[in-house]
Amino acid sequence: MDGILQRIISILIAVVIFFILPVYIAYEKRDDISYALALKITTDFVNNVNARGYLDSKMYDDFISELALTQNSYDVYMEHTAKKYNPVIYSYTDDLKTIRAKFDYNLYKDEYSAGQIVIADGNLAGTYNNLVLAYDLAEKKYTESQILSVISSTDRSVTLNTSLDAYKTLNYRQLPAISSIYVINEQGPYNIYTMNEGDEFNVIIKNKNTTLATILYNAITLGAAGKNNTKIYVNYGGTVKAESYRDRVVEDDNTNYNPETDNSNTSSMVNSYITDGLVALLDGEYNMGVTHSNKTDTWEDLSGNGNNAALSGFDFDDESGWRYNGLRFTGKEYVALDDFDLDEMTIEAVVKFDTITDVTNPEHSVLSNINNGGAGLVYNLLNVDDATKKGKISFDVYTSDADGNLIDTPSTVTSDAVIQANKIYSISGSLGRITLDEDASGMGYEVVAQILGVNGATKAQVFNSIYQKPALGSKHTLGGTPLAGAGANTQLKGTIYSIRIYNRALTEDEIKENYEIDKKRFNIE
């Protein structure tokens, strides 16, 4: 019996030595090769980033693709340690031995030039002299998710038109991400995540799959390795050595910003549009008249008629409120203007939509005074019931019968083009008498027309109905449908950059003329 047992044990040992062990060694060798390759790929990637001083999506995608050549899957961790040199102003006591207070130079540089800082109230109230300019050195760490959010962003505009006093009141969350203003023109363009010389960039990778060598080892040792299946672990970093993005041709994405406009005088911008009949003009770039504020809840009318708009429901944070010279809606906000009591009208908007479907509200009102009558520009999302409107803009006008009773179904002109999300559109709705070209007899003649314009493409139809004006006291509303005596049924998810309202019907040619201005100002494709 002992002899049989010894033979069995000998056979098992022989199988392990002559069959399993060579296979295990081969798999271990394969893991070693994978580690060496992963180490080279990672070090090359980090050295490339540090040599350039930036990271873009192509560099990152190439790195991930090269790691896949090792036939393993990895958890990848990136970390950027930024050295922050913040200019500050120190105020010393008269003997110059003790620091009284420290101030941010960017906020008090004018006072530093004058040699004195005066704080009117608060814990630091007082007059500060003996000012010395210095800097604070601090470190801030940025994680992989923060880095990737920059290089994958589609919103790169960083224009901020404001005075120093207004800048002092801003919350840092309202400021744009400066890192993403550089766009490298190679095979892209690609957003880039910028770093400064002297910063540190570090990458850690480790395999998250179980390699064949680990599986075999666990089988032989009956799981002696436990749950630690990491065979490839690379931790490599270094110091950023250059800022090559500053030496390249870069593009500053000034979407929704007109660099030719004089910030101190908006008349050139207003007069570039048709002004005949203009009763209200709201512009996100100059939401306070000649300046811009990220906090104001009043949108000032630039037409000179005093028809300012009131904002309701905005949080004024990264999602809801003023962003990149536009007003962003998340479905819970609206903006109300006064009732213009118009018999004829043209309403125009420059807008970008965030989504093409919305189960809660499949119809998003952009600008309307629809309330038991009225007219409005409406975005019909892909899940709207009416198949002829899916994904399209419509200009809806409500009518009445000969007895003055409201007809439930509006007179509608619908765009041919299907709207895309995250793309800027200039849209118009015109209703009223327009003078057409001379007829065969040489006489000009008028018709009542209903015209829709989307990015310069117009559709028109003769309006033979009776326009039903909205309920008395209804307000023109942005982002929702007005309700008499209440707020608004909020709907819009997107950004409005500009609004124009006329007390007459613009012709198709005039709509196209205004669109050409929008196209240039807002980089509409």
C-alpha positions in Angstrom: 0.0 0.0 0.0 2.8 2.3 0.9 4.5 1.6 -2.4 1.4 2.5 -4.4 1.1 5.8 -2.5 4.7 6.6 -3.1 4.2 5.9 -6.8 1.2 8.2 -7.0 3.1 11.0 -5.2 6.1 10.5 -7.6 3.8 10.7 -10.6 2.3 14.0 -9.3 5.7 15.5 -8.6 6.8 14.5 -12.1 3.7 16.1 -13.6 4.4 19.3 -11.7 8.1 19.3 -12.6 7.9 18.3 -16.2 4.5 19.7 -17.3 3.0 22.3 -14.9 6.2 24.0 -13.8 7.4 24.7 -17.4 4.0 26.1 -18.3 4.0 28.3 -15.1 7.5 29.5 -15.9 6.4 30.4 -19.5 3.4 32.4 -18.1 5.7 34.1 -15.6 8.0 35.0 -18.4 5.1 36.4 -20.3 4.1 38.6 -17.3 7.7 39.8 -17.0 7.6 40.8 -20.7 4.3 42.5 -20.1 5.7 44.4 -17.1 8.7 45.5 -19.1 6.6 46.7 -22.0 4.1 48.4 -19.6 6.9 50.1 -17.8 8.4 51.5 -21.0 5.0 52.7 -22.3 4.3 54.4 -19.0 7.7 56.1 -18.7 7.6 57.2 -22.3 4.1 58.7 -21.8 5.1 60.5 -18.6 8.3 61.8 -20.0 6.5 63.0 -23.1 3.9 64.9 -21.0 6.6 66.4 -18.8 8.7 67.4 -21.8 5.7 69.2 -23.4 4.0 70.5 -20.3 0.5 69.5 -21.4 -1.7 66.5 -22.0 -4.3 66.1 -24.8 -6.9 63.5 -25.6 -4.8 62.0 -28.4 -1.8 61.5 -26.1 -4.0 59.8 -23.5 -5.8 57.6 -26.0 -2.5 56.5 -27.6 -1.2 55.6 -24.1 -4.2 53.5 -23.3 -4.1 51.8 -26.7 -0.4 51.0 -26.3 -1.1 49.4 -22.9 -3.6 47.2 -24.5 -0.8 45.6 -26.5 0.3 43.8 -23.3 -3.0 41.9 -23.4 -3.9 43.0 -19.9 -6.4 45.5 -18.6 -5.3 48.2 -16.2 -6.4 50.7 -13.6 -4.8 54.0 -14.5 -4.3 56.8 -12.0 -2.9 60.2 -13.0 -2.1 63.0 -10.7 -0.9 66.5 -11.4 0.7 68.4 -8.5 0.6 72.1 -9.4 2.9 74.6 -7.9 0.9 77.7 -7.3 2.8 81.0 -7.0 0.2 83.5 -5.9 1.2 87.2 -5.7 0.2 88.7 -2.4 0.6 92.0 -0.6 1.8 92.0 3.0 1.1 95.0 5.2 3.7 95.4 8.0 3.6 97.3 11.2 5.4 100.6 11.4 8.6 99.0 12.6 8.5 96.6 9.6 8.9 93.6 11.9 5.4 92.2 12.1 2.9 91.3 9.4 -0.5 92.8 10.0 -2.4 91.3 7.1 -2.1 89.6 3.8 -4.1 90.5 0.7 -4.5 89.0 -2.8 -2.6 91.1 -5.2 -5.0 90.5 -8.1 -7.8 92.0 -6.0 -5.9 94.9 -4.5 -3.2 95.8 -7.1 -4.7 99.3 -7.6 -4.5 99.9 -3.9 -0.9 98.6 -3.8 0.0 101.1 -6.5 -1.5 103.8 -4.4 0.5 102.6 -1.4 -2.4 102.1 1.0 -5.3 99.5 1.4 -8.5 100.7 3.1 -11.0 98.1 4.3 -14.4 99.7 5.2 -15.9 97.0 7.3 -15.6 93.4 8.5 -12.9 91.7 10.6 -10.2 93.4 8.6 -11.6 96.9 8.8 -8.9 99.5 8.9 -6.1 101.3 7.0 -3.0 99.3 6.0 0.3 100.9 5.1 3.9 99.6 4.7 2.9 97.4 1.8 5.3 94.8 0.4 4.7 92.6 -2.7 5.6 88.9 -2.3 4.1 85.6 -3.2 2.7 82.4 -1.6 3.8 79.0 -2.8 1.2 76.3 -2.5 0.6 72.9 -4.0 -2.7 71.7 -5.4 -3.3 68.2 -6.6 -5.5 67.4 -9.6 -6.9 63.9 -10.0 -7.4 61.8 -13.2 -11.1 62.7 -13.4 -10.3 66.4 -13.2 -7.6 66.1 -15.9 -9.9 64.1 -18.2 -12.8 66.5 -17.8 -10.6 69.3 -19.3 -9.3 67.4 -22.3 -12.8 66.0 -23.1 -14.6 69.3 -22.6 -16.4 70.9 -25.6 -16.9 74.3 -23.9 -13.6 76.1 -24.1 -14.5 79.8 -24.0 -12.9 81.7 -21.1 -13.9 85.2 -22.0 -15.0 87.2 -18.9 -15.9 90.9 -19.4 -16.1 92.6 -16.0 -14.6 95.3 -13.9 -12.2 94.7 -11.1 -14.9 95.6 -8.5 -17.3 93.1 -10.1 -14.4 90.5 -10.2 -13.9 90.8 -6.5 -17.4 89.6 -5.8 -17.2 86.5 -7.9 -17.2 83.1 -6.5 -14.3 81.0 -7.9 -16.8 78.4 -9.1 -18.1 81.0 -11.5 -14.7 81.5 -13.2 -13.8 79.5 -16.3 -11.3 76.7 -16.5 -8.2 78.4 -17.8 -6.5 75.1 -18.6 -8.7 74.4 -21.6 -8.2 77.6 -23.6 -5.2 76.2 -25.5 -6.1 74.1 -28.6 -3.1 72.5 -30.3 -3.4 72.6 -34.1 -1.7 69.3 -35.1 -4.0 66.6 -36.2 -6.8 67.8 -33.9 -7.6 70.3 -32.8 -7.6 68.8 -29.3 -8.3 70.4 -26.0 -5.2 70.3 -23.8 -4.6 70.1 -20.1 -1.8 72.5 -19.3 0.8 72.3 -16.6 3.5 74.8 -15.6 7.3 74.3 -15.5 8.2 72.9 -12.1 4.9 71.0 -11.6 4.9 67.3 -11.1 3.0 64.7 -13.1 2.7 61.1 -11.9 1.0 58.0 -13.3 0.3 54.7 -11.6 -0.9 51.6 -13.5 -1.7 48.1 -12.2 -3.4 45.2 -13.9 -6.9 44.5 -12.9 -7.3 41.2 -14.7 -5.9 37.9 -13.3 -3.0 36.7 -15.4 -2.6 33.1 -16.4 0.5 32.7 -14.2 -1.5 33.9 -11.2 -4.4 31.5 -12.0 -1.9 28.6 -12.3 -0.1 29.6 -9.1 -3.3 29.8 -7.2 -4.4 26.4 -8.4 -1.1 24.8 -7.4 -0.9 26.5 -4.0 -4.7 26.3 -3.3 -5.1 30.0 -3.2 -2.1 30.8 -1.1 -1.6 34.1 -2.9 -4.9 35.3 -1.5 -6.8 38.1 -3.3 -3.7 40.0 -4.4 -3.6 39.3 -8.2 -1.5 42.3 -9.1 1.4 41.2 -11.3 2.1 44.5 -13.1 2.5 47.6 -11.0 4.2 50.8 -12.3 4.5 54.0 -10.4 6.4 56.6 -12.4 6.5 60.4 -12.3 8.6 63.4 -12.8 8.9 67.2 -13.0 7.4 69.2 -15.8 10.3 70.6 -17.8 8.7 72.9 -20.3 5.5 74.8 -21.4 5.7 74.1 -25.1 2.0 75.0 -25.6 3.0 78.6 -25.1 5.3 78.4 -28.1 2.8 76.8 -30.5 0.1 78.3 -32.6 -3.0 78.2 -30.3 -6.6 79.0 -30.7 -8.5 80.8 -28.0 -12.1 79.6 -28.5 -14.0 82.8 -28.2 -17.3 81.2 -28.9 -20.1 83.8 -28.3 -17.7 86.7 -28.0 -17.3 89.5 -30.4 -13.7 90.9 -30.1 -14.5 93.8 -32.4 -17.1 95.2 -30.0 -16.1 98.1 -27.8 -16.8 96.9 -24.2 -17.5 100.5 -23.1 -20.1 101.1 -25.8 -22.7 98.6 -27.0 -24.2 100.8 -29.7 -22.1 99.3 -32.5 -23.3 95.9 -31.6 -27.0 96.9 -31.3 -26.9 98.9 -34.5 -25.4 96.0 -36.4 -28.9 94.4 -36.2 -32.0 95.8 -37.8 -33.3 98.5 -35.4 -36.6 99.5 -37.1 -39.3 98.3 -34.8 -36.9 96.8 -32.2 -38.5 97.0 -28.7 -36.1 94.7 -26.7 -32.6 93.3 -27.2 -31.0 91.1 -24.5 -27.4 90.0 -25.0 -25.5 87.7 -22.7 -22.2 89.4 -23.4 -23.6 92.7 -22.1 -26.2 91.5 -19.7 -25.7 94.7 -17.5 -25.7 97.2 -20.4 -22.0 98.0 -21.0 -20.6 95.3 -18.7 -21.2 91.7 -17.8 -22.0 90.1 -14.5 -22.2 86.4 -13.5 -24.5 87.1 -10.6 -27.1 89.6 -11.9 -30.7 88.5 -11.8 -31.8 91.4 -14.1 -31.0 91.1 -17.8 -30.8 94.7 -19.1 -32.4 95.7 -22.4 -29.9 97.2 -24.9 -32.5 98.6 -27.2 -33.0 101.8 -25.1 -36.6 101.0 -24.4 -36.0 99.9 -20.8 -37.6 96.5 -21.3 -35.4 94.7 -18.8 -36.0 91.0 -18.0 -36.2 89.3 -14.6 -34.5 86.0 -13.9 -36.2 83.4 -11.7 -35.0 80.0 -10.3 -31.3 80.3 -11.2 -28.6 79.0 -8.8 -25.8 80.9 -10.5 -23.4 78.0 -10.2 -21.6 75.7 -12.7 -24.9 74.4 -14.1 -27.5 77.1 -13.8 -26.9 80.8 -14.6 -24.5 82.9 -16.6 -21.9 80.9 -18.4 -19.7 81.9 -21.3 -21.7 85.0 -22.3 -25.0 83.1 -22.2 -27.7 82.1 -19.7 -27.9 78.4 -19.1 -31.3 76.8 -18.2 -31.6 73.3 -16.6 -35.4 72.9 -16.9 -36.4 74.7 -13.7 -35.7 78.4 -14.5 -37.3 81.1 -16.6 -36.9 84.7 -17.5 -39.9 87.1 -17.7 -40.2 90.3 -19.7 -43.1 92.7 -19.7 -46.2 92.3 -21.8 -45.6 94.1 -25.1 -49.3 93.8 -26.3 -48.2 93.2 -29.9 -50.5 92.8 -32.9 -47.6 92.1 -35.1 -44.2 90.8 -34.0 -40.8 89.2 -34.7 -39.1 87.2 -32.0 -35.6 86.0 -32.4 -33.2 84.0 -30.3 -29.7 82.6 -30.3 -29.8 79.3 -28.4 -28.0 76.0 -27.8 -30.0 73.0 -26.7 -28.5 70.4 -24.2 -30.6 67.4 -25.1 -32.7 66.0 -28.0 -35.1 64.0 -25.8 -36.9 64.9 -22.5 -39.6 62.6 -21.2 -40.8 65.2 -18.7 -41.2 68.0 -21.3 -40.9 66.9 -24.9 -41.6 70.5 -26.0 -39.2 73.2 -24.9 -40.3 76.8 -25.2 -37.5 79.2 -26.1 -39.3 82.5 -26.3 -43.1 82.9 -26.1 -46.1 84.6 -24.7 -48.4 81.7 -25.2 -51.2 81.9 -22.6 -54.7 81.3 -24.0 -53.4 82.8 -27.2 -50.1 84.3 -28.2 -47.1 83.0 -30.2 -43.8 81.4 -29.5 -40.7 79.7 -30.7 -40.7 76.1 -29.6 -38.1 73.2 -29.8 -39.9 69.9 -30.3 -37.7 67.1 -29.1 -37.5 63.7 -30.7 -40.0 62.1 -28.3 -42.8 64.7 -29.1 -46.1 63.1 -30.2 -46.4 64.9 -33.5 -44.2 63.0 -35.9 -44.0 66.0 -38.3 -42.3 68.1 -35.6 -39.8 65.6 -34.1 -36.5 67.2 -33.4 -37.5 70.5 -35.1 -38.1 74.2 -34.4 -41.7 75.5 -34.8 -43.2 79.0 -34.8 -46.6 78.5 -33.2 -49.3 81.2 -33.5 -52.7 80.8 -31.8 -55.8 81.9 -33.6 -59.5 82.5 -32.9 -62.7 82.0 -34.8 -65.0 84.8 -35.9 -66.6 84.9 -32.5 -63.3 85.4 -30.7 -63.1 81.8 -29.4 -59.6 80.3 -29.1 -58.8 77.5 -31.5 -56.9 74.8 -29.7 -54.5 73.9 -32.5 -52.1 76.7 -33.4 -51.1 77.8 -36.9 -47.5 76.4 -37.2 -44.5 76.7 -39.4 -41.9 73.9 -38.7 -38.3 73.8 -39.8 -37.0 71.3 -42.3 -33.7 70.7 -40.4 -33.6 68.4 -37.3 -31.9 70.2 -34.4 -28.7 68.8 -32.9 -27.7 69.1 -29.2 -24.8 71.3 -28.2 -24.9 73.3 -31.4 -25.8 77.0 -31.6 -28.8 78.1 -33.6 -30.2 81.5 -34.6 -34.0 81.2 -34.8 -36.7 83.7 -35.7 -40.5 83.9 -35.8 -42.2 86.7 -37.7 -46.0 87.5 -37.9 -47.7 90.4 -39.6 -47.9 92.5 -42.7 -45.0 92.5 -45.1 -44.6 94.3 -48.4 -43.7 92.0 -51.3 -42.0 92.8 -54.6 -43.9 94.6 -57.3 -46.5 92.5 -59.1 -47.0 92.3 -62.8 -48.8 95.7 -62.8 -45.7 97.3 -61.2 -47.5 97.8 -57.8 -46.2 96.6 -54.5 -48.6 94.7 -52.3 -48.8 93.5 -48.8 -49.7 90.1 -47.2 -50.0 88.9 -43.7 -47.3 86.2 -43.4 -46.0 83.8 -40.8 -42.3 83.2 -41.2 -39.9 80.9 -39.4 -36.1 81.2 -39.7 -33.5 78.7 -38.6 -29.9 79.6 -39.2 -30.8 81.8 -42.2 -33.1 79.2 -43.8 -36.7 80.6 -43.9 -40.1 79.1 -44.4 -43.2 81.2 -44.9 -46.9 80.8 -45.3 -49.8 83.3 -45.8 -51.6 83.9 -42.5 -55.3 84.0 -43.2 -56.5 83.5 -39.6 -57.3 85.8 -36.8 -54.4 86.2 -34.4 -55.6 85.5 -30.8 -53.6 87.7 -28.4 -52.6 86.1 -25.1 -54.4 86.6 -21.8 -54.2 90.1 -20.4 -51.1 90.6 -18.4 -49.1 87.7 -19.9 -45.4 88.2 -20.1 -43.0 87.2 -22.8 -41.1 84.4 -21.2 -37.7 82.7 -22.0 -37.4 79.1 -21.1 -41.0 78.4 -20.3 -44.7 79.1 -21.0 -46.2 82.0 -19.0 -49.1 81.5 -16.7 -51.5 84.3 -15.9 -50.9 85.6 -12.4 -48.1 83.0 -11.7 -44.6 82.2 -12.6 -44.0 79.9 -15.6 -44.1 76.3 -16.7 -40.3 75.9 -17.0 -39.0 73.6 -19.6 -35.8 74.6 -21.5 -32.6 72.8 -21.0 -29.9 74.8 -22.8 -28.3 78.2 -23.2 -29.8 81.4 -24.5 -27.2 83.9 -25.8 -29.3 86.7 -27.3 -32.9 87.7 -27.7 -34.5 90.3 -30.0 -38.2 91.4 -30.1 -39.7 93.6 -32.8 -43.2 95.2 -32.9 -43.5 94.5 -36.6 -42.9 91.5 -39.0 -39.5 91.3 -40.4 -39.3 90.0 -44.0 -37.4 86.9 -45.0 -34.5 89.1 -46.2 -34.4 91.0 -42.9 -34.4 87.7 -41.0 -31.4 86.5 -43.1 -29.6 89.9 -42.5 -29.9 89.5 -38.8 -28.8 85.9 -39.0 -25.5 86.9 -40.8 -24.7 89.1 -37.8 -25.4 86.2 -35.4 -23.4 83.8 -37.5 -20.3 86.0 -37.2 -20.8 86.9 -33.5 -21.6 83.3 -32.3 -19.5 81.3 -34.8 -22.6 79.5 -36.0 -21.8 76.7 -38.4 
